[in-house]
Amino acid sequence: MNFFTTDTRNALEAKEYAQWIAFAPMVFQASKLLRDNGILNQIHKSKKVGISLQDIVEKVNQSLYSVRILLEAGLGIGLVYLSDDKYFLTKTGYFVLSDELTRVNMDFTNDVCYKGLSDLDKSLENGKPEGLKVFGEWNTLYEGLSKFPEPAKTSWLNFDHYYSDHAFDTVLPLVFASKPKKIVDIGGNTGKWSIACVNHDPDVHMTIMDLPGQAGMARENIKNLGLSDRIGFYEANILDEKTLVPKGHDGIWMSQFLDCFSDAEIVSILKRCADAIEDDGHIYILETFWDKQRFSASAFCLQMTSLYFTAMANGNSQMYDSKVFLKLISKSGLEVVEQIDHIGVSHTLLKCKKIK
C-alpha cells in the first residue's frame, strides 16, 4: 500500500482541499439532509430528464428556501449538477443516496459520533472517551451499549455488523478447516458469529464471553432461534486483568474486538488467551488494518474510525497499523501461523498459536 507516501496535490489543489476540511461539518449535515429529506431521491427519479427547483419543492413538501439552500450546497459539494434550470444527480450523489456502505457510515457518524467528537481534544488529553457523556455516564461505550437510545443503538450495530458480516462466509471454512469442537467467542455482541458457527458445523459448541449487557442481547437472540443448548455464556469484563478466559476450548475467536483496547490491554488479553487455549488449539483474530487495504477510501474510513474510539468508545484504542498489531501478538506469547488479507470489505484473518 502506497497511499500515504507522497504529497500528491499541487498548491492550488491543496488550498481548495483545505477549504473542504474547514467546512466539513456543513458538508456533512447538508449531504445528510439532502438524503433524508427526499431531495436526492426526487432528482434520482427524474433520470436523464432532470427536475426543476419548483417541482422538487412540491414533491418533498418543504419550503422553497429550504430546498434551494440545500441544493445550492449540493452543487458545491458535488452531489448534484444544474443544467438548463434542471437538477441532475451526480455519481457521488447516487452513492450518498443508495450505497449501503455510505449510508451505514453516515448514520454511524451522525447518530453515534457527531456531538461527542467536539470533546476529541479532551479525550486525547485524558485518555478517556469524554464524548460518551452525550449518552450516559459509563467508563466505556460497551458498558452502556445495551442502554443506548435510538437511533444511536441501531446505527452502532449496523456499522459494526456491516463490516464483520461481509467477512463471515469467507472465514467460516477457514476456521473450521481444523475441526474445532469448542470455541470461545470473546466479545460476541449480539451473537451473530456464534450463530453462524453452529449453523455451519452441527458438532461445534460455542461460548460467548462478553459484558452482561451484550450477553443479554445475544441470549435473547439465541433463545428465539432455539440454539440455547449449543451456545453458552460466560459473562465477564475482559478489561479486568483478573478475568480469565475459560479453558478447555480448542478455538478462541475475536472479531473486531481487540481494536477496542489499548496496546497494553491487547497484550494482557492475548496472554490470557494463550494461557487458556489447548496446546493444539488456535486463536483467530479478525481485524481491519488500515495499512492492508486495497483502496485509499477504505484506509481513510478506518483512520477516521480511530477517532470514534478515542472520543466515544474508550479513549485509548484504534484501528491498527498491522505492523504495530503484530508486535503486540509477539509480546503475548503467540505466533501468527497464517495471515489472510483482503477478506470481505476490509478484513484480515490472523490464525495464531502458542509459542512452544
One Martini backbone bead per residue (centre of mass of N, CA, C, O) as a GRO file, in nm:
protein
  356
    1MET     BB    1   0.093   0.038   0.026
    2ASN     BB    2   0.089   0.396  -0.128
    3PHE     BB    3  -0.103   0.638  -0.016
    4PHE     BB    4   0.118   0.788   0.220
    5THR     BB    5   0.415   0.881   0.066
    6THR     BB    6   0.287   1.143  -0.074
    7ASP     BB    7   0.240   1.460  -0.232
    8THR     BB    8  -0.030   1.506  -0.476
    9ARG     BB    9  -0.073   1.813  -0.446
   10ASN     BB   10  -0.108   2.111  -0.541
   11ALA     BB   11  -0.151   2.422  -0.422
   12LEU     BB   12  -0.441   2.464  -0.519
   13GLU     BB   13  -0.555   2.189  -0.426
   14ALA     BB   14  -0.479   2.223  -0.129
   15LYS     BB   15  -0.651   2.474  -0.068
   16GLU     BB   16  -0.919   2.356  -0.153
   17TYR     BB   17  -0.912   2.116   0.053
   18ALA     BB   18  -0.900   2.296   0.307
   19GLN     BB   19  -1.197   2.395   0.275
   20TRP     BB   20  -1.328   2.123   0.320
   21ILE     BB   21  -1.232   2.101   0.609
   22ALA     BB   22  -1.353   2.368   0.723
   23PHE     BB   23  -1.662   2.268   0.602
   24ALA     BB   24  -1.738   1.971   0.688
   25PRO     BB   25  -1.998   1.997   0.864
   26MET     BB   26  -2.172   2.119   0.636
   27VAL     BB   27  -2.143   1.894   0.433
   28PHE     BB   28  -2.268   1.671   0.603
   29GLN     BB   29  -2.548   1.793   0.679
   30ALA     BB   30  -2.645   1.851   0.392
   31SER     BB   31  -2.623   1.564   0.280
   32LYS     BB   32  -2.818   1.430   0.480
   33LEU     BB   33  -3.068   1.607   0.407
   34LEU     BB   34  -3.083   1.539   0.109
   35ARG     BB   35  -3.146   1.247   0.175
   36ASP     BB   36  -3.375   1.254   0.407
   37ASN     BB   37  -3.573   1.470   0.242
   38GLY     BB   38  -3.583   1.352  -0.074
   39ILE     BB   39  -3.416   1.507  -0.291
   40LEU     BB   40  -3.234   1.297  -0.425
   41ASN     BB   41  -3.465   1.107  -0.506
   42GLN     BB   42  -3.611   1.300  -0.704
   43ILE     BB   43  -3.370   1.330  -0.895
   44HIS     BB   44  -3.337   1.031  -0.957
   45LYS     BB   45  -3.625   0.993  -1.088
   46SER     BB   46  -3.560   1.191  -1.340
   47LYS     BB   47  -3.302   1.125  -1.455
   48LYS     BB   48  -3.233   1.265  -1.776
   49VAL     BB   49  -3.442   1.510  -1.744
   50GLY     BB   50  -3.488   1.626  -1.481
   51ILE     BB   51  -3.537   1.895  -1.222
   52SER     BB   52  -3.693   2.139  -1.074
   53LEU     BB   53  -3.719   2.327  -0.804
   54GLN     BB   54  -4.031   2.342  -0.785
   55ASP     BB   55  -4.083   2.036  -0.811
   56ILE     BB   56  -3.934   1.957  -0.557
   57VAL     BB   57  -4.096   2.120  -0.355
   58GLU     BB   58  -4.368   1.971  -0.409
   59LYS     BB   59  -4.265   1.671  -0.346
   60VAL     BB   60  -4.133   1.737  -0.040
   61ASN     BB   61  -4.279   1.954   0.132
   62GLN     BB   62  -4.102   2.225   0.119
   63SER     BB   63  -3.944   2.494   0.125
   64LEU     BB   64  -3.786   2.690  -0.092
   65TYR     BB   65  -3.548   2.762   0.086
   66SER     BB   66  -3.461   2.479   0.180
   67VAL     BB   67  -3.407   2.358  -0.101
   68ARG     BB   68  -3.218   2.574  -0.219
   69ILE     BB   69  -2.986   2.568  -0.008
   70LEU     BB   70  -2.922   2.264  -0.039
   71LEU     BB   71  -2.868   2.258  -0.347
   72GLU     BB   72  -2.636   2.463  -0.347
   73ALA     BB   73  -2.462   2.288  -0.171
   74GLY     BB   74  -2.469   2.036  -0.360
   75LEU     BB   75  -2.303   2.166  -0.583
   76GLY     BB   76  -2.037   2.207  -0.417
   77ILE     BB   77  -2.014   1.908  -0.326
   78GLY     BB   78  -2.130   1.704  -0.577
   79LEU     BB   79  -2.438   1.578  -0.592
   80VAL     BB   80  -2.511   1.801  -0.804
   81TYR     BB   81  -2.647   1.935  -1.115
   82LEU     BB   82  -2.685   2.219  -1.349
   83SER     BB   83  -2.927   2.222  -1.631
   84ASP     BB   84  -3.152   2.417  -1.756
   85ASP     BB   85  -3.290   2.443  -1.462
   86LYS     BB   86  -3.185   2.148  -1.389
   87TYR     BB   87  -3.160   1.862  -1.190
   88PHE     BB   88  -2.882   1.638  -1.121
   89LEU     BB   89  -2.724   1.339  -1.057
   90THR     BB   90  -2.449   1.233  -0.929
   91LYS     BB   91  -2.245   0.984  -0.842
   92THR     BB   92  -2.219   1.076  -0.550
   93GLY     BB   93  -2.520   1.110  -0.499
   94TYR     BB   94  -2.589   0.814  -0.540
   95PHE     BB   95  -2.420   0.701  -0.301
   96VAL     BB   96  -2.558   0.863  -0.078
   97LEU     BB   97  -2.842   0.736  -0.143
   98SER     BB   98  -2.764   0.395  -0.214
   99ASP     BB   99  -2.519   0.322  -0.046
  100GLU     BB  100  -2.459   0.122   0.218
  101LEU     BB  101  -2.187   0.214   0.327
  102THR     BB  102  -2.254   0.517   0.337
  103ARG     BB  103  -2.500   0.495   0.522
  104VAL     BB  104  -2.366   0.363   0.764
  105ASN     BB  105  -2.147   0.582   0.810
  106MET     BB  106  -2.337   0.828   0.837
  107ASP     BB  107  -2.514   0.730   1.074
  108PHE     BB  108  -2.283   0.682   1.272
  109THR     BB  109  -2.170   0.967   1.275
  110ASN     BB  110  -2.435   1.110   1.362
  111ASP     BB  111  -2.560   0.920   1.605
  112VAL     BB  112  -2.273   0.865   1.766
  113CYS     BB  113  -2.033   1.104   1.707
  114TYR     BB  114  -2.081   1.410   1.654
  115LYS     BB  115  -2.110   1.543   1.938
  116GLY     BB  116  -1.861   1.402   2.088
  117LEU     BB  117  -1.621   1.516   1.901
  118SER     BB  118  -1.585   1.790   2.058
  119ASP     BB  119  -1.405   1.597   2.278
  120LEU     BB  120  -1.131   1.504   2.152
  121ASP     BB  121  -0.922   1.668   2.309
  122LYS     BB  122  -0.991   1.553   2.593
  123SER     BB  123  -0.948   1.256   2.523
  124LEU     BB  124  -0.645   1.281   2.456
  125GLU     BB  125  -0.559   1.399   2.733
  126ASN     BB  126  -0.717   1.163   2.926
  127GLY     BB  127  -0.787   0.873   2.803
  128LYS     BB  128  -1.100   0.937   2.743
  129PRO     BB  129  -1.451   0.920   2.656
  130GLU     BB  130  -1.583   1.229   2.665
  131GLY     BB  131  -1.828   1.200   2.449
  132LEU     BB  132  -2.016   0.983   2.599
  133LYS     BB  133  -2.198   1.181   2.777
  134VAL     BB  134  -2.435   1.210   2.566
  135PHE     BB  135  -2.550   0.914   2.683
  136GLY     BB  136  -2.355   0.864   2.947
  137GLU     BB  137  -2.216   0.718   3.256
  138TRP     BB  138  -1.931   0.572   3.129
  139ASN     BB  139  -1.625   0.430   3.067
  140THR     BB  140  -1.763   0.276   2.825
  141LEU     BB  141  -1.960   0.201   2.563
  142TYR     BB  142  -2.007  -0.111   2.627
  143GLU     BB  143  -2.157  -0.070   2.901
  144GLY     BB  144  -2.407   0.107   2.741
  145LEU     BB  145  -2.522  -0.011   2.471
  146SER     BB  146  -2.796  -0.150   2.569
  147LYS     BB  147  -2.890   0.172   2.658
  148PHE     BB  148  -2.916   0.301   2.406
  149PRO     BB  149  -3.043   0.518   2.208
  150GLU     BB  150  -3.244   0.618   1.961
  151PRO     BB  151  -3.048   0.557   1.676
  152ALA     BB  152  -2.766   0.473   1.793
  153LYS     BB  153  -2.784   0.169   1.835
  154THR     BB  154  -2.846   0.083   1.542
  155SER     BB  155  -2.605   0.229   1.406
  156TRP     BB  156  -2.388   0.071   1.553
  157LEU     BB  157  -2.472  -0.216   1.464
  158ASN     BB  158  -2.463  -0.166   1.159
  159PHE     BB  159  -2.164  -0.098   1.150
  160ASP     BB  160  -2.047  -0.354   1.278
  161HIS     BB  161  -2.193  -0.568   1.087
  162TYR     BB  162  -2.114  -0.486   0.804
  163TYR     BB  163  -1.815  -0.567   0.822
  164SER     BB  164  -1.833  -0.861   0.941
  165ASP     BB  165  -2.053  -1.007   0.767
  166HIS     BB  166  -1.879  -1.000   0.492
  167ALA     BB  167  -1.669  -1.227   0.622
  168PHE     BB  168  -1.800  -1.497   0.717
  169ASP     BB  169  -1.810  -1.682   0.461
  170THR     BB  170  -1.497  -1.696   0.438
  171VAL     BB  171  -1.404  -1.784   0.744
  172LEU     BB  172  -1.547  -2.043   0.823
  173PRO     BB  173  -1.373  -2.258   0.663
  174LEU     BB  174  -1.105  -2.171   0.796
  175VAL     BB  175  -1.176  -2.240   1.092
  176PHE     BB  176  -1.301  -2.546   1.022
  177ALA     BB  177  -1.048  -2.702   0.909
  178SER     BB  178  -0.963  -2.800   1.223
  179LYS     BB  179  -1.215  -2.903   1.386
  180PRO     BB  180  -1.364  -2.753   1.601
  181LYS     BB  181  -1.562  -2.798   1.917
  182LYS     BB  182  -1.456  -2.546   2.102
  183ILE     BB  183  -1.566  -2.201   2.129
  184VAL     BB  184  -1.457  -1.877   2.199
  185ASP     BB  185  -1.653  -1.573   2.198
  186ILE     BB  186  -1.505  -1.274   2.210
  187GLY     BB  187  -1.726  -1.038   2.181
  188GLY     BB  188  -2.026  -1.143   2.072
  189ASN     BB  189  -2.261  -0.969   2.129
  190THR     BB  190  -2.543  -1.072   1.938
  191GLY     BB  191  -2.431  -1.369   1.811
  192LYS     BB  192  -2.363  -1.406   1.502
  193TRP     BB  193  -2.116  -1.593   1.498
  194SER     BB  194  -2.219  -1.829   1.668
  195ILE     BB  195  -2.458  -1.888   1.485
  196ALA     BB  196  -2.291  -1.945   1.229
  197CYS     BB  197  -2.135  -2.188   1.348
  198VAL     BB  198  -2.374  -2.385   1.421
  199ASN     BB  199  -2.477  -2.382   1.120
  200HIS     BB  200  -2.208  -2.498   0.994
  201ASP     BB  201  -2.162  -2.688   1.265
  202PRO     BB  202  -2.316  -2.952   1.441
  203ASP     BB  203  -2.057  -3.001   1.666
  204VAL     BB  204  -2.041  -2.727   1.781
  205HIS     BB  205  -1.941  -2.526   2.068
  206MET     BB  206  -2.041  -2.222   2.220
  207THR     BB  207  -1.882  -1.929   2.386
  208ILE     BB  208  -1.990  -1.632   2.523
  209MET     BB  209  -1.779  -1.348   2.586
  210ASP     BB  210  -1.922  -1.090   2.796
  211LEU     BB  211  -2.102  -0.852   2.882
  212PRO     BB  212  -2.406  -0.846   3.023
  213GLY     BB  213  -2.553  -0.670   2.812
  214GLN     BB  214  -2.465  -0.826   2.556
  215ALA     BB  215  -2.548  -1.108   2.653
  216GLY     BB  216  -2.848  -1.040   2.662
  217MET     BB  217  -2.888  -0.996   2.360
  218ALA     BB  218  -2.787  -1.276   2.269
  219ARG     BB  219  -2.971  -1.461   2.436
  220GLU     BB  220  -3.233  -1.380   2.296
  221ASN     BB  221  -3.160  -1.460   2.006
  222ILE     BB  222  -3.094  -1.763   2.070
  223LYS     BB  223  -3.362  -1.844   2.190
  224ASN     BB  224  -3.537  -1.776   1.933
  225LEU     BB  225  -3.357  -2.008   1.766
  226GLY     BB  226  -3.297  -2.270   1.947
  227LEU     BB  227  -2.960  -2.248   2.067
  228SER     BB  228  -2.899  -2.287   2.383
  229ASP     BB  229  -2.752  -2.583   2.374
  230ARG     BB  230  -2.490  -2.452   2.186
  231ILE     BB  231  -2.495  -2.168   2.351
  232GLY     BB  232  -2.302  -2.010   2.574
  233PHE     BB  233  -2.203  -1.830   2.885
  234TYR     BB  234  -1.953  -1.560   2.980
  235GLU     BB  235  -1.961  -1.328   3.219
  236ALA     BB  236  -1.736  -1.048   3.153
  237ASN     BB  237  -1.445  -0.837   3.217
  238ILE     BB  238  -1.161  -0.813   3.028
  239LEU     BB  239  -1.026  -0.560   3.169
  240ASP     BB  240  -0.993  -0.750   3.392
  241GLU     BB  241  -0.700  -0.913   3.480
  242LYS     BB  242  -0.858  -1.143   3.653
  243THR     BB  243  -0.983  -1.230   3.396
  244LEU     BB  244  -1.052  -1.539   3.263
  245VAL     BB  245  -1.024  -1.762   3.022
  246PRO     BB  246  -1.178  -2.027   2.932
  247LYS     BB  247  -1.120  -2.352   2.937
  248GLY     BB  248  -1.134  -2.627   2.700
  249HIS     BB  249  -1.045  -2.501   2.419
  250ASP     BB  250  -0.970  -2.504   2.049
  251GLY     BB  251  -1.104  -2.206   2.034
  252ILE     BB  252  -1.049  -1.853   1.956
  253TRP     BB  253  -1.261  -1.562   1.910
  254MET     BB  254  -1.193  -1.235   1.737
  255SER     BB  255  -1.411  -0.969   1.629
  256GLN     BB  256  -1.360  -0.656   1.638
  257PHE     BB  257  -1.209  -0.634   1.942
  258LEU     BB  258  -0.903  -0.538   1.989
  259ASP     BB  259  -0.962  -0.239   1.885
  260CYS     BB  260  -1.091  -0.176   2.189
  261PHE     BB  261  -0.779  -0.151   2.272
  262SER     BB  262  -0.492  -0.119   2.402
  263ASP     BB  263  -0.187  -0.230   2.384
  264ALA     BB  264  -0.170  -0.347   2.675
  265GLU     BB  265  -0.449  -0.490   2.669
  266ILE     BB  266  -0.392  -0.683   2.438
  267VAL     BB  267  -0.166  -0.839   2.573
  268SER     BB  268  -0.331  -0.935   2.815
  269ILE     BB  269  -0.548  -1.092   2.658
  270LEU     BB  270  -0.354  -1.281   2.497
  271LYS     BB  271  -0.225  -1.417   2.740
  272ARG     BB  272  -0.495  -1.544   2.839
  273CYS     BB  273  -0.540  -1.706   2.583
  274ALA     BB  274  -0.280  -1.873   2.594
  275ASP     BB  275  -0.351  -2.007   2.871
  276ALA     BB  276  -0.636  -2.141   2.767
  277ILE     BB  277  -0.544  -2.286   2.532
  278GLU     BB  278  -0.489  -2.542   2.365
  279ASP     BB  279  -0.201  -2.665   2.233
  280ASP     BB  280  -0.369  -2.731   1.941
  281GLY     BB  281  -0.485  -2.459   1.929
  282HIS     BB  282  -0.666  -2.159   1.816
  283ILE     BB  283  -0.631  -1.809   1.735
  284TYR     BB  284  -0.877  -1.581   1.613
  285ILE     BB  285  -0.823  -1.279   1.414
  286LEU     BB  286  -1.048  -1.016   1.323
  287GLU     BB  287  -0.930  -0.742   1.122
  288THR     BB  288  -0.876  -0.383   1.060
  289PHE     BB  289  -0.621  -0.265   0.851
  290TRP     BB  290  -0.512   0.026   0.706
  291ASP     BB  291  -0.245  -0.109   0.556
  292LYS     BB  292  -0.452  -0.353   0.408
  293GLN     BB  293  -0.567  -0.186   0.171
  294ARG     BB  294  -0.686  -0.145  -0.163
  295PHE     BB  295  -0.811   0.136  -0.070
  296SER     BB  296  -0.805   0.459   0.035
  297ALA     BB  297  -1.096   0.473   0.149
  298SER     BB  298  -1.060   0.247   0.355
  299ALA     BB  299  -0.832   0.372   0.517
  300PHE     BB  300  -0.985   0.629   0.592
  301CYS     BB  301  -1.217   0.503   0.752
  302LEU     BB  302  -1.031   0.379   0.970
  303GLN     BB  303  -0.890   0.637   1.067
  304MET     BB  304  -1.159   0.774   1.159
  305THR     BB  305  -1.250   0.549   1.358
  306SER     BB  306  -1.034   0.607   1.571
  307LEU     BB  307  -1.179   0.868   1.679
  308TYR     BB  308  -1.414   0.719   1.804
  309PHE     BB  309  -1.255   0.564   2.017
  310THR     BB  310  -1.154   0.816   2.163
  311ALA     BB  311  -1.435   0.985   2.213
  312MET     BB  312  -1.655   0.721   2.263
  313ALA     BB  313  -1.543   0.433   2.365
  314ASN     BB  314  -1.223   0.460   2.544
  315GLY     BB  315  -0.954   0.656   2.464
  316ASN     BB  316  -0.716   0.402   2.356
  317SER     BB  317  -0.792   0.321   2.061
  318GLN     BB  318  -0.786   0.141   1.730
  319MET     BB  319  -0.707   0.126   1.401
  320TYR     BB  320  -0.458  -0.070   1.296
  321ASP     BB  321  -0.143  -0.123   1.233
  322SER     BB  322  -0.010  -0.424   1.163
  323LYS     BB  323   0.276  -0.382   1.279
  324VAL     BB  324   0.182  -0.317   1.564
  325PHE     BB  325   0.005  -0.570   1.617
  326LEU     BB  326   0.220  -0.799   1.575
  327LYS     BB  327   0.391  -0.713   1.821
  328LEU     BB  328   0.173  -0.781   2.034
  329ILE     BB  329   0.159  -1.080   1.979
  330SER     BB  330   0.455  -1.147   2.049
  331LYS     BB  331   0.433  -1.045   2.354
  332SER     BB  332   0.203  -1.283   2.430
  333GLY     BB  333   0.301  -1.583   2.319
  334LEU     BB  334   0.251  -1.559   2.008
  335GLU     BB  335   0.185  -1.689   1.672
  336VAL     BB  336   0.173  -1.649   1.331
  337VAL     BB  337   0.057  -1.898   1.087
  338GLU     BB  338  -0.170  -1.706   0.951
  339GLN     BB  339  -0.237  -1.470   0.671
  340ILE     BB  340  -0.544  -1.301   0.559
  341ASP     BB  341  -0.626  -1.085   0.317
  342HIS     BB  342  -0.900  -0.941   0.180
  343ILE     BB  343  -1.166  -0.963   0.353
  344GLY     BB  344  -1.421  -0.855   0.233
  345VAL     BB  345  -1.408  -0.525   0.288
  346SER     BB  346  -1.130  -0.514   0.528
  347HIS     BB  347  -0.999  -0.789   0.616
  348THR     BB  348  -0.806  -0.982   0.861
  349LEU     BB  349  -0.668  -1.307   0.916
  350LEU     BB  350  -0.551  -1.447   1.228
  351LYS     BB  351  -0.349  -1.731   1.295
  352CYS     BB  352  -0.289  -1.865   1.621
  353LYS     BB  353  -0.023  -1.972   1.849
  354LYS     BB  354   0.165  -2.113   2.067
  355ILE     BB  355   0.471  -2.076   2.204
  356LYS     BB  356   0.709  -2.349   2.264
   0.00000   0.00000   0.00000
